[in-house]
């Protein structure tokens, strides 16, 4: 159930024409702040605004015609929902999305905009995995999990594959870590192509499940994180993602909500791009002054789905 | 004193390696709203955050070594100041900038960050042209005007040259109009390469000097505009720019401040890019529902220099 570089290359072939080949941004100001040559993979410009489309589309594209006809289900704090909704729509299927009731309104509206049916739950009290299983059994849907799936991991890895094609050799790659799918795919690619690369995961300080799990050598759960980085609030890494990441990730760096806001402000004022809190964690690590990097560094901006009212409330504090 | 396509091509050669070849953005959501295939030239990603770098750098690059050694002067509501400051710095010269005292703080700080000396004046009461002439006489500086200069117009035209190279044939091109330099350069390129193209200028409703001038058949002044589009508040078109634009511009479309804010919000939430008010006027015209276009339409996003606090105050209204 692990993945290889060949799996990611297969995913990249499937995504041609479906996903955007997002740009790699450079900023002299950013380089000067960080003291390294920073290559920013802008997945906020991916379709539906986040890297999640890569894994969702690839996984959905491998379903049988019968499965597509019966429909697709997903649970998600937001971007995976939109990704599955859009993938299902493009593949002529339909999606049912289980979404936390406190998700940003823009994310719910976007999933519905892609034709999905949205069902909400309380992420502090209900178990989304059990709810999703019951829903699939009842309606004959196929569940596309947000990270616990080889095709999802392989699809997400195409972001790093493109970045290395676009930027060339990198000394380090900084990747936000929620459930660990983007990291698992990216680390598989990066360590295969550039064995000496330093893989740095970033988690919110109040959602350090992968850091704790790596230290413990096994999957460890933390309480549901109350962080502005809502996309990274998974209580524990997945078994599949953790099996990859414990082999390939060199370190996990933690960032605070204030550092995330500073990175969002930097991106807005100096790079003229919009990044959601989860998506800004890698940039926040680089701008924190606490993470020491040098040479040629890649960072994935994982998403840009934030509405103006939430941006205003976060950045006006 | 007019310009030709050959002048713009010369400028493009000089700008290679100095200016960014900015991306052309596409958005399915935007296309659906507008009812046309919209190609967005993202000059907010240009160096110093606006197209102004093109004209300023090209004009400065054509000065003699003696002129560069003596120094460069500019008057500007903001982006031209930063453009001249950065161009002077890159060419080993130094810049003195006359800037309205009510310019956004971020623009003044940016010019100073590029090593320029900033001198402020009251744009409601003082004549920046006379002030600049006195300054140049006193210090032996060469003035680079924001639009009344063939090299500046030719440099700005490279934005449209690139857009047509990147996007292919266009049925219409929508360009913000302040002093008219970007439009003069863009219209020269576009009407040469695509004689049937419809050139649509956009001005703020309270700064319609070019529209009135075109209607009158001569340069007409309006009171200093009190619009959020501070970069387009020129009281009258230039003689040089107007001579070009009266030949080549098909129409001027006016947008209100509310429409500009709506376009900034759309760009933020749907395209994940940051646009300053002046830079958003072209997009505002397309999103207004009042401008009828079809087929393949280009629009220049002319700049993205706005700090978070001003964005918050404009979008929280």
Interface residues (C-beta under 8 A of the other chain):
Chain A: X23 X25 X44 X45 X49 X106 X265 X268 X269 X272 X273 X274 X275 X304 X306 X307 X308 X311 X312 X315 X316
Chain B: X23 X25 X44 X45 X49 X106 X265 X268 X269 X272 X273 X274 X275 X304 X306 X307 X308 X311 X312 X315 X316
